[in-house]
């Protein structure tokens, strides 16, 4: 087998440049958020949901997500943009189902504007059951609580009519 060192050299240089480029992008994104204090991660167990329903500010939104959910950041953006457009100060919580602590904080960078961060602490199916017995373990799972305490639940992105009912 004859090696073509010129082609190998070009490929290696290209890979090195690409690696440097991606590192500079990663460094830039990390540096730009370096001054932002990460949210503390609160435990979310089988008793949390009933307590939150009693004590939560209203209106309020909860986004239940996992670290591998590819559509959750987009669903969050819809909620966050609606809140910004409303001009109201409304809390949006992210509830991590599969990671805790520093991992949950790292994942929360996908949810710029989140006001509270929770992580499942306990047996995941039992925790889901406490939130909604019909929830089929699909994310994003969103719960919208309006100012009167009415609850809307959805898997996926909320519709404009849901958001309107939530924010009125």
VEXDREN-2710 file (C-alpha; in Angstrom, 1 decimal):
% VEXDREN-2710
k/r/px/py/pz
1/UNK/0.0/0.0/0.0
2/UNK/1.4/3.3/-1.1
3/UNK/0.7/6.3/1.2
4/UNK/0.2/9.7/-0.3
5/UNK/1.8/11.9/2.3
6/UNK/0.7/15.1/0.6
7/UNK/-3.0/14.2/0.8
8/UNK/-2.5/12.9/4.4
9/UNK/-0.9/16.2/5.4
10/UNK/-3.7/18.3/3.8
11/UNK/-6.3/16.2/5.7
12/UNK/-4.5/16.5/9.0
13/UNK/-4.1/20.3/8.6
14/UNK/-7.8/20.6/7.8
15/UNK/-8.7/18.5/10.8
16/UNK/-6.5/20.6/13.1
17/UNK/-8.0/23.9/11.7
18/UNK/-11.5/22.5/12.1
19/UNK/-10.7/21.5/15.7
20/UNK/-9.4/24.9/16.5
21/UNK/-12.4/26.5/14.9
22/UNK/-14.9/24.5/17.0
23/UNK/-12.8/25.1/20.2
24/UNK/-12.9/28.8/19.6
25/UNK/-16.7/28.7/19.1
26/UNK/-17.1/26.6/22.3
27/UNK/-14.7/28.9/24.2
28/UNK/-16.7/32.0/23.0
29/UNK/-20.0/30.5/24.2
30/UNK/-18.5/29.6/27.5
31/UNK/-16.8/32.9/28.0
32/UNK/-20.0/34.9/27.1
33/UNK/-21.9/33.2/30.0
34/UNK/-19.0/33.2/32.4
35/UNK/-20.5/36.2/34.3
36/UNK/-23.9/34.5/34.7
37/UNK/-24.4/32.8/38.0
38/UNK/-25.9/29.3/37.5
39/UNK/-29.3/28.6/39.1
40/UNK/-29.3/26.4/42.1
41/UNK/-30.8/23.0/41.4
42/UNK/-33.7/22.1/43.7
43/UNK/-34.8/18.5/44.3
44/UNK/-38.0/17.4/42.7
45/UNK/-39.5/14.2/44.3
46/UNK/-42.9/12.6/44.6
47/UNK/-44.2/15.3/46.9
48/UNK/-42.9/18.3/45.1
49/UNK/-45.7/18.7/42.5
50/UNK/-48.5/18.9/45.0
51/UNK/-46.5/21.4/47.1
52/UNK/-45.7/23.5/44.0
53/UNK/-49.3/23.6/42.9
54/UNK/-50.3/25.1/46.2
55/UNK/-47.4/27.6/46.5
56/UNK/-46.3/28.4/43.0
57/UNK/-46.6/32.0/41.7
58/UNK/-49.2/32.4/39.0
59/UNK/-49.0/32.4/36.1
60/UNK/-46.2/29.8/35.9
61/UNK/-44.8/27.3/33.4
62/UNK/-43.0/24.1/34.0
63/UNK/-41.0/22.4/31.3
64/UNK/-40.1/18.8/32.1
65/UNK/-37.1/17.8/30.0
66/UNK/-34.2/15.4/29.7
67/UNK/-30.6/16.1/28.7
68/UNK/-31.1/14.4/25.4
69/UNK/-34.4/16.1/24.4
70/UNK/-33.7/17.7/21.1
71/UNK/-37.0/19.6/20.9
72/UNK/-37.1/20.9/24.4
73/UNK/-35.1/24.1/23.8
74/UNK/-37.4/25.1/21.0
75/UNK/-40.5/24.5/23.2
76/UNK/-38.9/26.6/25.9
77/UNK/-38.1/29.4/23.5
78/UNK/-41.8/29.6/22.5
79/UNK/-42.7/30.0/26.2
80/UNK/-39.9/32.4/26.9
81/UNK/-40.8/34.6/23.8
82/UNK/-44.4/34.6/24.9
83/UNK/-43.4/35.8/28.3
84/UNK/-41.1/38.5/26.9
85/UNK/-43.9/39.7/24.5
86/UNK/-46.4/39.9/27.3
87/UNK/-44.2/42.3/29.3
88/UNK/-45.1/40.4/32.4
89/UNK/-42.8/38.9/35.0
90/UNK/-43.6/35.2/34.7
91/UNK/-41.5/32.4/36.0
92/UNK/-40.6/29.4/33.9
93/UNK/-39.1/26.4/35.6
94/UNK/-37.1/23.7/33.9
95/UNK/-37.4/20.2/35.6
96/UNK/-34.5/17.9/34.6
97/UNK/-35.6/14.3/34.7
98/UNK/-32.3/12.5/34.1
99/UNK/-29.4/14.7/35.4
100/UNK/-28.8/16.5/38.7
101/UNK/-26.4/19.0/40.2
102/UNK/-23.7/20.4/37.9
103/UNK/-25.0/18.4/35.0
104/UNK/-28.4/19.9/35.3
105/UNK/-26.9/23.4/35.5
106/UNK/-24.8/22.8/32.4
107/UNK/-27.9/21.6/30.5
108/UNK/-29.8/24.7/31.7
109/UNK/-27.8/26.8/29.3
110/UNK/-30.2/25.6/26.6
111/UNK/-33.0/27.4/28.5
112/UNK/-31.8/31.0/28.6
113/UNK/-34.3/32.9/30.8
114/UNK/-35.4/30.0/33.0
115/UNK/-36.1/31.3/36.5
116/UNK/-36.1/28.0/38.5
117/UNK/-34.3/24.7/38.0
118/UNK/-35.3/21.4/39.5
119/UNK/-34.0/17.9/39.1
120/UNK/-35.8/14.6/39.7
121/UNK/-34.7/13.1/43.0
122/UNK/-36.1/9.6/43.4
123/UNK/-37.9/6.9/41.4
124/UNK/-38.6/8.6/38.0
125/UNK/-41.9/6.7/37.2
126/UNK/-43.3/7.6/40.6
127/UNK/-42.4/11.2/40.2
128/UNK/-44.0/11.4/36.8
129/UNK/-47.1/9.6/38.2
130/UNK/-47.4/12.4/40.8
131/UNK/-47.4/15.1/38.1
132/UNK/-49.7/13.3/35.7
133/UNK/-50.7/9.6/35.8
134/UNK/-51.4/9.8/32.0
135/UNK/-47.9/11.2/31.1
136/UNK/-46.3/8.6/28.8
137/UNK/-42.7/9.6/29.6
138/UNK/-42.3/11.9/26.6
139/UNK/-40.6/15.3/26.6
140/UNK/-41.0/18.1/26.4
141/UNK/-43.8/17.9/28.8
142/UNK/-45.2/21.3/29.6
143/UNK/-47.6/22.4/32.4
144/UNK/-49.0/25.9/32.2
145/UNK/-50.7/27.4/35.2
146/UNK/-52.7/30.6/34.6
147/UNK/-53.3/33.4/37.1
148/UNK/-56.5/31.6/38.4
149/UNK/-54.8/28.3/38.9
150/UNK/-56.2/26.6/35.8
151/UNK/-53.8/24.0/34.5
152/UNK/-53.0/23.1/30.9
153/UNK/-50.7/20.1/30.0
154/UNK/-49.1/19.3/26.7
155/UNK/-46.5/17.0/25.2
156/UNK/-44.5/19.1/22.8
157/UNK/-44.9/22.7/21.9
158/UNK/-47.8/24.7/23.2
159/UNK/-50.2/26.1/20.7
160/UNK/-50.8/29.9/20.4
161/UNK/-54.3/29.4/21.8
162/UNK/-52.8/27.6/24.9
163/UNK/-50.3/30.4/25.4
164/UNK/-53.1/33.0/25.1
165/UNK/-55.3/31.2/27.7
166/UNK/-52.2/30.9/30.0
167/UNK/-51.2/34.6/29.8
168/UNK/-54.7/36.2/30.0
END
